[in-house]
Amino acid sequence: MGSNGALTVALAISVAATACATTARSSSAAIAAPPGIRAATSAPPRSSPTARATQRRHRHLAPRSAGAGNAGGRAFVPLAARPVDTSHPSRVIGNGTAASCTSRAVVTAVAAGGVITFSCGPRPVTITMKATAKVRNTSARVVLDGGGKVTLSGGGVRRILYMDTCDPAQVWTSSHCQDQAKPVLIVQDLTLINGNSTGQHFDGGGGGAIFDRGGQLKVVNSRFIGNRCDSTGPDLGGAAIRALSQYKGRPVYINRSTFRSGVCSNGGALSSIGVSWVVLNSVMRYNKAIGRGANPAGKGTPGGGSGGAIYTDGDRYTVTIEDTIISFNHAREGGGAVFFVSDDRTGTLRIEHSRLHHNPNDGFSTAGYPGIFFLGRGHPIVISSTIN
């Protein structure tokens, strides 16, 4: 490590730096379509063919929204993380004009489920949501594809997308709501801006743009800009995305997406409890964790302030970050880039072919890993990456 604090690690060699931390504190039905939605007649096809398993760093580059993700990222993208084919949608929002693409149409389409695309005219369009679009648990799959031209805005006052298999208001479909395979929520080629879940505390809150408990979640070729959630709270987070209780512990996949200028108590981009993540070919910049007092909350404080970009907590889970740039994020307490705590010390953090730089934390980090606070199994695995 040079005088600038850079930590460059050779390919396939794990860093074995000291894992002590300073002043660390840690926790543990079909719906009638309103004007603006057209129902399609054919069922959506399945996703693209399986990649060769033996090709580790396959150059699979899907079409992407302008400015989404790390343009130089070359991480292998497994089938589960790739965009799905939406050429035969279940329903289409809009009739070819921007005016026909409304908040009401989005809310109704998401509640009805299936593969959803947009027809809003030739130019990019922003739809300001007047209500949160909520997935009903009777849906098998909800795919929201903006075609690279659609922005959904929370207007700075509301969450944009919501799925919770344990919310009776969205229909209970099993006796084990915390571990059910469906719905599957897929967001691709879409921009989500100015979402705000402040004050929305059901199932713990967080998730200014997307809140997801249960089922399965995937985000591809999308952008998250200027989203927010509550400014304090010891274990509340995810200005862009909050994820809980994924089916059979499967990871949330983030592929070729951008997270910028998110602000929350913890996790200025992503946050979860007991959930695994695979983050590929993505960018996280200028996100902030602004809570105060860490977790558990220090005496006389409201708690929070960790994980400038990513905040994760729980027991057995994993976080993989590959071909991703995480820079200029900030945490008032710990982990300016990444806060990772596995309470039973079984969880693992892997960083490969990535750059983490200029991610200050005012409170604490793990020695030898600037911008990262890690409590898990062994040490973070860092391969061909730069952390400074």
Long-range contacts (C-beta under 8 A, 24 or more apart in sequence): 1-368, 4-388, 5-370, 5-388, 6-357, 6-386, 6-387, 6-388, 7-368, 7-369, 7-370, 7-382, 7-386, 7-387, 7-388, 8-385, 8-386, 9-382, 9-383, 9-384, 9-385, 10-384, 11-383, 11-384, 12-383, 13-383, 14-378, 14-379, 14-381, 14-382, 14-383, 15-368, 15-369, 15-379, 15-380, 15-381, 15-382, 16-379, 17-366, 17-367, 17-368, 17-369, 17-379, 18-367, 18-368, 19-366, 19-367, 19-368, 19-374, 19-375, 19-378, 19-379, 20-366, 20-367, 21-334, 21-364, 21-365, 21-366, 21-367, 21-373, 21-375, 22-364, 22-365, 22-367, 23-363, 23-364, 24-334, 24-364, 24-373, 24-375, 25-293, 25-294, 25-295, 25-296, 25-298, 25-333, 25-334, 25-364, 26-294, 26-295, 26-313, 26-334, 26-341, 26-343, 26-373, 26-375, 27-234, 27-235, 27-295, 27-296, 27-313, 27-341, 27-343, 28-313, 28-314, 28-341, 28-343, 29-112, 29-136, 29-138, 30-112, 31-108, 31-111, 31-112, 33-91, 33-105, 33-108, 33-109, 33-112, 34-104, 34-105, 34-108, 35-100, 35-105, 36-93, 36-94, 36-95, 36-100, 36-101, 36-102, 36-104, 36-105, 37-91, 37-92, 37-93, 37-105, 37-108, 37-109, 38-91, 38-92, 38-95, 38-119, 39-90, 39-91, 40-88, 40-89, 40-90, 40-91, 40-92, 40-115, 42-88, 43-88, 43-90, 44-84, 44-85, 44-86, 44-88, 44-89, 44-90, 44-114, 44-115, 44-141, 44-143, 45-85, 45-87, 45-88, 46-84, 46-85, 47-79, 47-82, 47-83, 47-84, 47-85, 48-79, 48-82, 48-83, 48-84, 48-85, 49-79, 50-79, 51-76, 51-77, 51-78, 51-79, 62-220, 62-221, 62-255, 62-256, 63-148, 63-189, 63-221, 64-148, 64-189, 64-221, 64-256, 65-146, 65-148, 65-189, 65-190, 65-191, 65-221, 65-222, 65-223, 66-148, 67-223, 67-258, 68-189, 68-221, 68-222, 68-223, 68-256, 68-257, 68-258, 69-221, 69-255, 69-256, 69-257, 69-258, 69-281, 69-282, 69-283, 70-256, 70-281, 70-282, 70-283, 70-323, 70-324, 70-325, 72-323, 73-256, 73-280, 73-281, 73-282, 73-322, 73-323, 73-324, 74-281, 74-323, 74-353, 75-280, 75-281, 75-322, 75-323, 75-324, 75-352, 75-353, 77-255, 77-256, 77-280, 77-281, 78-253, 78-278, 80-218, 80-250, 80-253, 81-218, 81-220, 81-253, 81-255, 81-278, 81-280, 82-220, 82-255, 83-145, 83-186, 83-188, 83-189, 83-220, 83-221, 83-255, 84-115, 84-143, 84-186, 84-188, 86-115, 86-117, 86-143, 86-145, 86-188, 88-115, 89-114, 89-115, 89-116, 89-117, 89-145, 90-114, 90-115, 90-116, 91-115, 91-116, 92-116, 92-117, 92-118, 92-119, 93-117, 93-118, 93-119, 93-120, 94-118, 94-119, 94-120, 94-121, 95-119, 96-120, 96-121, 97-121, 98-123, 98-125, 101-125, 101-127, 101-150, 102-127, 103-127, 103-128, 103-129, 103-130, 103-131, 104-130, 104-131, 106-133, 106-152, 107-131, 107-132, 107-133, 107-134, 109-133, 110-134, 110-135, 110-142, 110-144, 110-161, 111-135, 111-136, 112-136, 112-139, 113-138, 113-139, 113-140, 113-141, 113-142, 113-183, 114-139, 114-141, 114-142, 114-143, 115-141, 115-143, 115-145, 116-142, 116-143, 116-144, 116-145, 117-145, 117-147, 118-145, 118-146, 118-147, 118-149, 118-150, 120-149, 120-150, 123-149, 124-149, 124-150, 124-151, 125-149, 125-150, 125-151, 126-150, 126-151, 126-152, 126-153, 126-193, 127-151, 127-152, 127-153, 128-153, 128-155, 129-153, 129-154, 129-155, 129-158, 129-160, 131-158, 132-158, 132-159, 132-160, 132-161, 132-162, 133-160, 133-161, 133-162, 134-161, 134-162, 134-163, 134-170, 135-161, 135-162, 135-163, 135-170, 135-183, 135-185, 135-215, 136-170, 136-171, 136-183, 137-165, 137-167, 137-170, 137-171, 137-172, 137-173, 137-177, 137-182, 137-183, 137-214, 137-215, 138-171, 138-173, 139-182, 139-183, 140-182, 140-183, 140-184, 141-182, 141-183, 141-184, 141-185, 141-186, 142-183, 142-184, 142-185, 142-186, 143-186, 143-188, 144-185, 144-186, 144-187, 144-188, 144-190, 145-188, 145-189, 145-190, 146-188, 146-189, 146-190, 146-191, 146-222, 147-189, 148-189, 148-221, 150-190, 150-191, 151-190, 151-191, 151-192, 151-193, 152-190, 152-191, 152-192, 152-193, 153-192, 153-193, 153-194, 153-195, 154-192, 154-193, 154-194, 154-195, 154-196, 154-208, 154-209, 154-227, 155-194, 156-194, 156-196, 156-228, 157-196, 158-195, 158-196, 158-197, 159-195, 159-196, 159-197, 159-200, 159-207, 159-208, 159-209, 159-210, 159-211, 160-192, 160-195, 160-208, 160-209, 160-210, 161-185, 161-187, 161-192, 161-209, 161-210, 161-211, 162-207, 162-210, 162-211, 162-212, 163-210, 163-211, 163-212, 163-213, 163-214, 163-215, 163-217, 164-202, 164-203, 164-211, 164-212, 164-213, 164-214, 165-213, 165-214, 165-215, 165-245, 166-203, 166-213, 166-214, 166-245, 167-202, 167-203, 167-213, 177-214, 178-213, 178-214, 178-245, 179-214, 179-245, 179-247, 179-248, 180-214, 180-215, 180-247, 181-215, 181-216, 181-247, 181-248, 182-215, 182-216, 183-215, 183-216, 184-215, 184-216, 184-217, 184-218, 185-210, 185-212, 185-215, 185-216, 185-217, 185-218, 186-217, 186-218, 186-219, 186-220, 187-218, 187-219, 187-220, 187-222, 188-218, 188-219, 188-220, 188-221, 188-222, 189-220, 189-221, 189-222, 190-222, 190-223, 191-222, 191-223, 191-224, 191-225, 192-222, 192-223, 192-224, 192-225, 192-227, 192-240, 193-223, 193-224, 193-225, 193-226, 193-227, 194-225, 194-226, 194-227, 194-228, 195-227, 195-228, 195-240, 196-227, 196-228, 196-229, 197-228, 197-229, 197-230, 197-242, 198-228, 198-229, 198-230, 198-231, 199-230, 201-230, 201-236, 203-244, 204-235, 204-236, 204-242, 204-244, 204-273, 205-229, 205-230, 205-233, 205-236, 205-242, 206-230, 206-236, 206-237, 206-238, 206-242, 206-264, 206-267, 206-271, 207-238, 207-240, 207-241, 207-242, 207-243, 207-271, 208-238, 208-239, 208-240, 208-262, 208-264, 209-239, 209-240, 209-241, 210-240, 210-241, 210-242, 211-238, 211-241, 211-242, 212-241, 212-242, 212-243, 212-244, 212-252, 213-243, 213-244, 213-245, 214-244, 214-245, 214-246, 214-247, 215-246, 215-247, 216-246, 216-247, 216-250, 216-252, 217-241, 217-243, 217-246, 217-252, 217-253, 218-252, 218-253, 218-255, 219-252, 219-253, 219-254, 219-255, 219-257, 220-253, 220-255, 220-256, 220-257, 221-255, 221-256, 221-257, 222-257, 222-258, 223-257, 223-258, 223-259, 223-260, 224-257, 224-258, 224-259, 224-260, 224-262, 224-269, 225-258, 225-260, 225-261, 226-260, 226-261, 226-262, 227-262, 227-263, 228-262, 228-263, 228-264, 229-264, 229-265, 230-264, 230-265, 231-263, 231-264, 231-265, 231-290, 231-291, 231-304, 232-265, 232-291, 232-292, 232-293, 232-302, 232-303, 232-304, 233-265, 233-266, 233-291, 233-302, 233-303, 233-304, 234-265, 234-266, 234-291, 234-293, 234-294, 234-295, 234-296, 234-297, 234-302, 234-303, 234-304, 235-266, 235-273, 235-295, 235-303, 235-304, 235-313, 236-264, 236-265, 236-266, 236-271, 236-291, 236-304, 237-264, 237-265, 237-266, 237-267, 237-271, 237-289, 237-304, 237-307, 237-311, 238-264, 238-266, 238-267, 238-269, 238-270, 238-271, 238-272, 238-311, 239-263, 239-264, 239-267, 239-268, 239-269, 239-287, 240-269, 240-270, 241-269, 241-270, 241-271, 242-267, 242-271, 242-272, 243-270, 243-271, 243-272, 243-275, 243-277, 244-272, 244-273, 244-274, 244-275, 245-274, 245-275, 246-275, 246-276, 249-276, 249-316, 249-317, 250-276, 251-275, 251-276, 251-277, 251-278, 251-318, 251-320, 252-276, 252-277, 252-278, 253-278, 253-280, 254-278, 254-279, 254-280, 254-282, 255-280, 255-281, 255-282, 256-280, 256-281, 256-282, 257-282, 257-283, 258-282, 258-283, 258-284, 258-285, 259-283, 259-284, 259-285, 259-287, 259-309, 260-284, 260-285, 260-286, 260-287, 261-285, 261-286, 261-287, 262-287, 262-288, 263-287, 263-288, 263-290, 264-288, 264-289, 264-290, 264-291, 265-289, 265-290, 265-291, 265-303, 265-304, 265-305, 266-291, 266-295, 266-304, 266-305, 266-306, 266-307, 266-311, 266-339, 267-306, 267-307, 267-309, 267-310, 267-311, 267-312, 267-339, 268-307, 268-308, 268-309, 268-329, 268-330, 269-309, 269-310, 269-329, 270-309, 270-310, 270-311, 270-312, 271-307, 271-310, 271-311, 271-312, 272-311, 272-312, 272-313, 272-314, 272-317, 273-312, 273-313, 273-314, 274-313, 274-314, 274-315, 274-316, 274-317, 275-312, 275-314, 275-317, 276-317, 276-318, 276-319, 277-310, 277-312, 277-318, 277-319, 277-320, 278-320, 278-322, 279-310, 279-319, 279-320, 279-321, 279-322, 279-324, 280-322, 280-323, 280-324, 281-322, 281-323, 281-324, 282-324, 282-325, 283-324, 283-325, 283-326, 284-309, 284-310, 284-324, 284-325, 284-326, 284-327, 284-329, 284-337, 285-325, 285-326, 285-327, 285-328, 285-329, 286-328, 286-329, 287-329, 287-330, 288-329, 288-330, 288-331, 288-332, 289-330, 289-331, 289-332, 289-333, 289-335, 289-339, 290-332, 291-332, 291-333, 292-332, 292-333, 293-333, 294-333, 294-334, 294-363, 304-332, 304-333, 305-331, 305-332, 305-333, 305-334, 305-362, 305-363, 306-331, 306-333, 306-334, 306-335, 306-339, 306-361, 306-363, 306-373, 307-331, 307-334, 307-335, 307-338, 307-339, 308-335, 308-336, 308-337, 308-359, 308-361, 308-371, 309-337, 309-338, 309-359, 310-335, 310-337, 310-338, 310-339, 310-340, 311-335, 311-339, 312-338, 312-339, 312-340, 312-341, 312-347, 313-339, 313-341, 313-343, 314-341, 314-342, 314-343, 314-347, 315-342, 315-343, 315-344, 315-346, 315-347, 316-342, 316-344, 316-346, 316-347, 317-342, 317-347, 318-347, 318-348, 318-349, 318-350, 319-347, 319-348, 319-349, 319-350, 320-350, 320-352, 321-349, 321-350, 321-351, 321-352, 321-354, 322-350, 322-351, 322-352, 322-353, 322-354, 323-352, 323-353, 323-354, 324-354, 324-355, 325-354, 325-355, 325-356, 326-354, 326-355, 326-356, 326-357, 326-359, 326-371, 327-355, 327-356, 327-357, 327-358, 327-359, 328-358, 328-359, 329-359, 329-371, 330-359, 330-360, 330-361, 330-362, 331-359, 331-360, 331-361, 331-362, 331-363, 332-361, 332-362, 332-363, 333-361, 333-362, 333-363, 333-364, 334-361, 334-363, 334-364, 334-365, 334-373, 335-361, 335-364, 335-365, 335-371, 335-372, 335-373, 336-360, 336-361, 336-365, 336-370, 336-371, 337-371, 337-372, 338-371, 338-372, 338-373, 338-374, 339-372, 339-373, 340-372, 340-373, 340-374, 340-375, 340-376, 340-380, 341-373, 341-374, 341-375, 341-376, 342-375, 342-376, 342-377, 345-375, 345-376, 345-377, 346-376, 346-377, 347-376, 347-377, 348-376, 348-377, 348-378, 348-381, 349-374, 349-376, 349-380, 349-381, 350-380, 350-381, 350-383, 351-380, 351-381, 351-382, 351-383, 351-385, 351-387, 352-381, 352-382, 352-383, 352-384, 352-385, 353-383, 353-384, 353-385, 354-385, 354-386, 355-385, 355-386, 356-385, 356-386, 356-387, 356-388, 357-386, 357-387, 357-388, 358-388
